[in-house]
């Protein structure tokens, strides 16, 4: 029995495809395992001495710990480490989707002014204390940041719909919004008293120390809702990477896809930054790491970006507790210090390949 050339070619293509999928699944598993190790390192490090054995036993059975050890593990370190993973995943996913629909490798959730709007909302609450008496200040600051972040995005979406939802229109409106929001925040800081100004500056640095189980649940729910929605549009976004005309040839409504994705990106970014403050570079570096490792197939690129973003922020969380012994640095400072050289390295490596 002879095998035709076409059958042999088909079998070869099928084998290549299986290898392609297997390789990328292995990379995703590797990222997940590395993230798990980083999570354990994050829980194990801190200003209070807590042996690794006590941590492992406490995770399995909290009754084996003393009262102080239980508080350190379950009320401080675990929320801190989990919030790093969830916020990093949300920002990484948001950055990947934004870079795709805007066709801009330098795009991130902050391109639309989400971070600047959240900063303005937090500043308004801190300085003018516009809170109902029954609402805790921490949740009030987060609520103000979230409302302003989503509001700025809705305004940009409305303007882009009015003038045409093209890539250039959305980006230009976002850049203009950043400058306006930063100016308003500077004005509020100028009239703030010393105590309020100190709070605003600390919030702007970005910190995971405000993490609680309630806040973790909110971020986790939003991420659990947005990631499956993102995965339902992986084929459309992969086609969009070939150009808008290429995507339209497959019957993809590009403008509608862009608006839906940008709204989802805004929700992810707003929920992430409203609880931890401004954390830069995660939504920029995470997608680039995933793109280098996994390519442009969004079936792997989107979950890879979420894992890469979570890993970078988790490692930054570990570093924030080790750089100066006995002091926990705001993680936003660490991500900026680490993100700049890492991002420059990614750019240079891509130019060498080109």
Backbone torsions as a table, in degrees:
resi	resn	phi	psi	omega
1	UNK	NA	124.1	-178.4
2	UNK	-96.3	148.6	178.4
3	UNK	-104.8	125.6	-178.4
4	UNK	-68.9	160.9	179.5
5	UNK	-64.1	-37.1	179.3
6	UNK	-64.9	-41.5	178.9
7	UNK	-64.8	-40.1	179.2
8	UNK	-65.7	-39.5	178.5
9	UNK	-65.1	-41.5	178.8
10	UNK	-63.5	-41.7	179.0
11	UNK	-64.4	-38.3	178.2
12	UNK	-66.2	-40.7	178.1
13	UNK	-65.6	-39.7	178.9
14	UNK	-63.4	-39.4	178.8
15	UNK	-66.1	-42.2	178.1
16	UNK	-62.3	-40.0	179.9
17	UNK	-65.4	-42.2	178.6
18	UNK	-62.9	-39.2	177.2
19	UNK	-66.3	-39.1	177.9
20	UNK	-59.5	-48.4	-179.5
21	UNK	-66.5	-45.0	-177.7
22	UNK	-62.0	-40.4	179.5
23	UNK	-62.3	-44.4	-177.4
24	UNK	-72.9	-34.1	173.7
25	UNK	-63.9	-40.6	178.3
26	UNK	-63.4	-38.7	178.1
27	UNK	-65.1	-42.8	178.2
28	UNK	-61.8	-41.8	178.1
29	UNK	-63.7	-40.7	178.0
30	UNK	-61.9	-41.4	176.9
31	UNK	-63.3	-41.2	-179.5
32	UNK	-65.3	-41.7	179.1
33	UNK	-65.2	-43.5	178.2
34	UNK	-62.6	-38.6	177.2
35	UNK	-63.9	-39.8	177.4
36	UNK	-61.8	-41.3	178.0
37	UNK	-66.3	-39.2	177.7
38	UNK	-64.9	-37.9	177.8
39	UNK	-61.6	-45.1	178.7
40	UNK	-63.5	-39.3	177.7
41	UNK	-65.5	-36.9	178.9
42	UNK	-65.1	-41.8	178.8
43	UNK	-68.3	-33.3	-175.1
44	UNK	-79.2	-18.8	-177.4
45	UNK	-101.5	148.7	179.2
46	UNK	168.2	176.1	-178.1
47	UNK	-75.1	-24.0	179.1
48	UNK	-95.0	139.0	-179.8
49	UNK	-75.9	122.0	178.7
50	UNK	-145.5	114.4	-174.5
51	UNK	-65.2	150.4	-179.7
52	UNK	-59.8	-38.7	178.8
53	UNK	-63.6	-40.0	177.5
54	UNK	-63.4	-37.4	179.7
55	UNK	-64.7	-47.3	-179.0
56	UNK	-63.5	-43.1	178.1
57	UNK	-65.9	-38.1	179.6
58	UNK	-66.5	-33.1	177.9
59	UNK	-68.1	-33.5	179.3
60	UNK	-81.8	-44.3	-177.1
61	UNK	-144.7	104.3	-175.9
62	UNK	-66.8	-17.5	-179.3
63	UNK	-69.9	-14.3	179.1
64	UNK	-78.3	-8.9	-177.9
65	UNK	-99.0	154.2	170.7
66	UNK	-72.5	169.6	-178.9
67	UNK	-59.3	-44.8	-178.8
68	UNK	-66.9	-39.9	178.3
69	UNK	-64.9	-39.4	179.1
70	UNK	-63.6	-41.3	178.2
71	UNK	-63.8	-44.6	-179.6
72	UNK	-60.6	-45.2	-175.6
73	UNK	-73.9	-51.2	-170.0
74	UNK	-89.4	-23.5	-178.0
75	UNK	-105.4	-14.2	-177.7
76	UNK	-119.9	-64.5	-169.7
77	UNK	-73.0	-44.1	179.9
78	UNK	-63.7	-48.0	176.5
79	UNK	-59.6	-39.8	179.3
80	UNK	-59.6	-49.3	-176.5
81	UNK	-69.4	-40.2	179.9
82	UNK	-68.2	-38.9	178.5
83	UNK	-63.9	-37.4	177.5
84	UNK	-59.5	-43.6	-178.9
85	UNK	-67.3	-45.4	-176.1
86	UNK	-68.6	-44.9	179.2
87	UNK	-65.3	-42.3	177.8
88	UNK	-61.7	-41.2	178.7
89	UNK	-65.9	-42.0	179.6
90	UNK	-63.3	-44.9	-179.8
91	UNK	-69.6	-37.5	177.9
92	UNK	-64.4	-44.7	178.0
93	UNK	-64.2	-44.1	-180.0
94	UNK	-62.0	-42.5	179.4
95	UNK	-64.4	-40.2	179.7
96	UNK	-63.3	-45.3	-179.8
97	UNK	-66.3	-38.7	-179.3
98	UNK	-66.1	-42.8	179.3
99	UNK	-62.3	-31.7	179.4
100	UNK	-73.3	-52.6	-173.4
101	UNK	-74.2	-22.9	176.6
102	UNK	-96.2	-4.7	179.9
103	UNK	50.5	46.2	-176.1
104	UNK	-139.7	113.3	-177.0
105	UNK	-68.4	-14.5	179.8
106	UNK	-99.1	5.8	-179.8
107	UNK	-75.7	149.2	176.3
108	UNK	-152.4	171.8	179.8
109	UNK	-57.2	-19.3	-177.8
110	UNK	-87.4	-6.0	177.4
111	UNK	-61.4	-35.4	179.9
112	UNK	-85.2	2.7	-179.8
113	UNK	82.4	18.5	-180.0
114	UNK	-61.4	-45.8	-179.7
115	UNK	-65.7	-43.2	-179.9
116	UNK	-64.1	-38.4	178.5
117	UNK	-68.0	-41.0	177.4
118	UNK	-62.3	-39.9	177.8
119	UNK	-62.1	-42.2	178.8
120	UNK	-64.5	-43.4	178.9
121	UNK	-62.0	-43.3	178.1
122	UNK	-64.5	-39.7	-179.5
123	UNK	-64.3	-40.3	178.8
124	UNK	-61.1	-44.9	-179.0
125	UNK	-67.0	-43.3	-177.2
126	UNK	-67.7	-46.0	-173.0
127	UNK	-78.0	-44.0	-174.9
128	UNK	-99.1	-5.1	175.5
129	UNK	51.9	47.6	-179.2
130	UNK	-85.4	70.7	-176.8
131	UNK	-129.1	141.4	169.5
132	UNK	-67.4	152.4	-173.5
133	UNK	-62.0	-28.5	-174.7
134	UNK	-84.0	-8.4	-174.8
135	UNK	-97.0	128.2	177.0
136	UNK	-62.4	143.9	-174.8
137	UNK	-61.7	-39.9	-179.3
138	UNK	-60.0	-44.0	178.6
139	UNK	-72.7	-31.0	177.6
140	UNK	-65.2	-41.7	177.1
141	UNK	-63.8	-43.9	178.8
142	UNK	-63.3	-40.7	179.7
143	UNK	-64.9	-43.4	177.7
144	UNK	-61.8	-42.8	178.6
145	UNK	-62.9	-42.7	-178.8
146	UNK	-65.5	-44.9	-178.5
147	UNK	-61.6	-44.8	-179.5
148	UNK	-68.0	-38.9	-179.3
149	UNK	-64.5	-47.9	179.0
150	UNK	-67.0	-38.9	179.6
151	UNK	-61.2	-41.3	178.8
152	UNK	-64.2	-38.8	179.0
153	UNK	-67.4	-41.6	178.1
154	UNK	-62.5	-36.7	178.1
155	UNK	-65.5	-44.1	179.0
156	UNK	-63.7	-40.9	178.9
157	UNK	-63.5	-40.2	179.1
158	UNK	-65.2	-43.4	179.2
159	UNK	-65.8	-40.7	-179.7
160	UNK	-68.4	-34.5	174.7
161	UNK	-66.0	-37.5	-178.0
162	UNK	-69.1	-37.9	-175.8
163	UNK	-107.5	7.6	179.3
164	UNK	101.3	120.0	-172.7
165	UNK	-83.5	56.7	175.6
166	UNK	-85.2	166.2	179.8
167	UNK	-59.7	-48.3	-178.0
168	UNK	-61.6	-38.7	-179.3
169	UNK	-63.3	-48.0	-178.6
170	UNK	-62.9	-45.0	-177.9
171	UNK	-65.2	-44.2	-178.8
172	UNK	-65.1	-42.3	176.1
173	UNK	-62.1	-40.0	179.4
174	UNK	-63.5	-44.4	179.0
175	UNK	-62.6	-44.5	178.6
176	UNK	-61.3	-39.2	179.9
177	UNK	-64.4	-37.3	178.9
178	UNK	-59.5	-47.2	-178.7
179	UNK	-64.8	-41.3	-179.9
180	UNK	-64.5	-46.2	-177.4
181	UNK	-66.8	-39.5	177.9
182	UNK	-64.5	-37.7	178.2
183	UNK	-65.4	-42.1	178.9
184	UNK	-65.4	-39.7	177.7
185	UNK	-63.5	-42.4	177.9
186	UNK	-62.1	-37.3	178.2
187	UNK	-64.5	-42.4	178.4
188	UNK	-65.2	-41.3	178.1
189	UNK	-63.7	-32.6	-179.1
190	UNK	-64.7	-35.8	-177.4
191	UNK	-95.3	-1.6	-177.4
192	UNK	-76.4	151.8	173.9
193	UNK	-79.1	176.0	-171.8
194	UNK	-62.6	-45.9	-178.3
195	UNK	-63.7	-46.1	-179.5
196	UNK	-64.7	-39.7	179.6
197	UNK	-62.9	-38.4	179.0
198	UNK	-64.0	-41.2	177.4
199	UNK	-64.1	-41.8	-179.3
200	UNK	-62.9	-44.5	-179.5
201	UNK	-63.1	-42.7	179.9
202	UNK	-65.0	-40.8	178.9
203	UNK	-63.2	-38.2	-178.1
204	UNK	-68.4	-22.3	179.4
205	UNK	-72.4	-24.5	-177.5
206	UNK	81.8	117.8	-177.6
207	UNK	-147.4	141.1	177.8
208	UNK	-91.4	-2.8	-175.1
209	UNK	-69.7	-13.7	178.4
210	UNK	-86.7	5.4	-176.6
211	UNK	-67.3	135.2	172.3
212	UNK	-134.1	166.9	-178.3
213	UNK	-65.0	-33.9	177.8
214	UNK	-64.7	-43.8	179.4
215	UNK	-66.7	-39.4	177.6
216	UNK	-59.7	-42.1	-179.7
217	UNK	-61.9	-40.4	-179.0
218	UNK	-65.1	-48.0	179.7
219	UNK	-63.4	-40.1	-179.3
220	UNK	-64.2	-41.2	179.7
221	UNK	-64.0	-45.3	179.7
222	UNK	-62.7	-44.2	179.0
223	UNK	-64.2	-39.9	179.7
224	UNK	-66.8	-27.1	176.9
225	UNK	-82.3	-39.7	-173.4
226	UNK	-78.4	-36.9	-177.3
227	UNK	-61.9	-47.4	176.6
228	UNK	-61.8	-36.8	176.8
229	UNK	-63.6	-39.2	177.1
230	UNK	-63.6	-40.8	-177.8
231	UNK	-67.9	-23.4	177.4
232	UNK	-72.6	-13.9	-178.1
233	UNK	-115.0	20.8	-175.8
234	UNK	-65.7	-37.8	-178.7
235	UNK	-67.7	-41.0	179.2
236	UNK	-64.0	-41.5	-178.5
237	UNK	-73.3	-33.2	174.5
238	UNK	-63.8	-42.2	177.0
239	UNK	-64.2	-35.7	-179.6
240	UNK	-64.4	-27.7	177.9
241	UNK	-64.1	-19.5	176.6
242	UNK	-83.5	-1.1	-178.9
243	UNK	115.2	154.9	-177.6
244	UNK	-64.8	-40.9	179.7
245	UNK	-64.4	-39.3	177.3
246	UNK	-61.4	-43.7	-179.9
247	UNK	-66.3	-40.7	-179.6
248	UNK	-65.4	-30.4	178.9
249	UNK	-64.5	-20.2	175.4
250	UNK	-93.5	6.4	179.2
251	UNK	81.3	20.0	-179.3
252	UNK	-85.3	123.6	175.9
253	UNK	-75.3	94.2	-169.7
254	UNK	-62.1	-47.0	-177.5
255	UNK	-63.0	-42.1	179.3
256	UNK	-65.9	-41.3	178.0
257	UNK	-60.6	-42.7	-178.9
258	UNK	-63.7	-42.9	-179.5
259	UNK	-65.3	-42.5	180.0
260	UNK	-64.0	-44.7	-179.2
261	UNK	-65.3	-41.3	-178.9
262	UNK	-65.6	-35.5	175.8
263	UNK	-65.5	-41.1	178.7
264	UNK	-66.6	-41.5	177.3
265	UNK	-59.8	-43.3	-178.6
266	UNK	-63.8	-40.1	178.4
267	UNK	-63.9	-46.2	179.6
268	UNK	-60.7	-48.6	-177.2
269	UNK	-67.6	-40.3	-178.6
270	UNK	-64.6	-44.0	179.4
271	UNK	-65.8	-36.9	-178.9
272	UNK	-66.9	-50.3	-172.9
273	UNK	-78.9	-21.9	-175.7
274	UNK	-68.5	-22.2	-179.5
275	UNK	-98.7	-24.0	-174.3
276	UNK	-119.9	-5.0	-178.4
277	UNK	86.2	-166.5	-175.5
278	UNK	-78.6	118.2	176.1
279	UNK	-127.3	110.8	-174.4
280	UNK	-93.5	165.3	171.2
281	UNK	74.9	-17.9	-179.6
282	UNK	-64.5	-46.2	179.4
283	UNK	-71.1	-8.3	178.5
284	UNK	-101.6	-46.7	-175.7
285	UNK	-77.2	-41.6	-178.2
286	UNK	-54.3	-51.4	178.6
287	UNK	-62.0	-34.1	178.9
288	UNK	-67.9	-38.8	175.9
289	UNK	-62.0	-45.0	180.0
290	UNK	-64.6	-38.1	-179.1
291	UNK	-66.7	-40.6	178.6
292	UNK	-65.5	-36.4	-175.9
293	UNK	-85.3	-32.3	-169.1
294	UNK	-119.9	-13.8	-178.5
295	UNK	84.1	-163.3	-172.0
296	UNK	-97.9	-2.6	177.5
297	UNK	-68.6	111.8	-171.2
298	UNK	-71.3	-12.5	172.6
299	UNK	-60.6	-32.6	-179.9
300	UNK	-106.6	-32.4	-175.4
301	UNK	-64.9	-42.6	-177.5
302	UNK	-67.4	-52.7	176.4
303	UNK	-64.1	-31.3	176.9
304	UNK	-65.5	-37.9	177.8
305	UNK	-65.8	-40.4	177.1
306	UNK	-62.4	-44.7	179.4
307	UNK	-66.1	-41.1	-179.5
308	UNK	-66.4	-41.9	177.1
309	UNK	-62.2	-42.8	177.8
310	UNK	-63.5	-40.4	-178.4
311	UNK	-66.6	-44.1	-178.8
312	UNK	-63.2	-43.5	-179.3
313	UNK	-71.4	-35.2	177.4
314	UNK	-65.1	-43.3	177.1
315	UNK	-65.8	-36.2	176.3
316	UNK	-65.1	-35.4	177.1
317	UNK	-63.6	-41.8	176.8
318	UNK	-63.0	-44.8	-178.4
319	UNK	-64.2	-33.9	-178.4
320	UNK	-63.9	-21.8	179.9
321	UNK	-98.2	-7.5	-176.8
322	UNK	-110.4	-22.5	-175.4
323	UNK	-59.8	-49.3	176.9
324	UNK	-119.5	104.7	-177.3
325	UNK	-55.5	132.8	178.4
326	UNK	88.3	-5.3	-179.3
327	UNK	-129.6	135.2	175.2
328	UNK	-99.1	111.7	178.8
329	UNK	-74.9	148.7	171.5
330	UNK	-57.8	129.4	-172.1
331	UNK	-67.4	-22.8	177.3
332	UNK	-63.1	-32.5	176.6
333	UNK	-67.1	-42.7	-178.1
334	UNK	-66.0	-43.7	-179.2
335	UNK	-63.0	-34.7	177.4
336	UNK	-69.4	-44.0	-179.7
337	UNK	-65.6	-38.4	-179.8
338	UNK	-80.9	-37.6	-173.3
339	UNK	-67.3	-37.6	-176.8
340	UNK	-62.8	-55.0	179.1
341	UNK	-65.5	-34.0	179.2
342	UNK	-65.5	-43.3	179.5
343	UNK	-65.5	-41.4	177.2
344	UNK	-62.5	-38.6	177.1
345	UNK	-63.6	-39.8	177.6
346	UNK	-64.2	-41.8	179.1
347	UNK	-62.5	-45.2	-179.0
348	UNK	-66.1	-38.0	179.5
349	UNK	-66.4	-36.4	177.9
350	UNK	-67.9	-37.4	-179.6
351	UNK	-69.6	-32.3	177.1
352	UNK	-67.9	-35.7	179.8
353	UNK	-71.9	-29.9	-174.1
354	UNK	-67.1	NA	NA
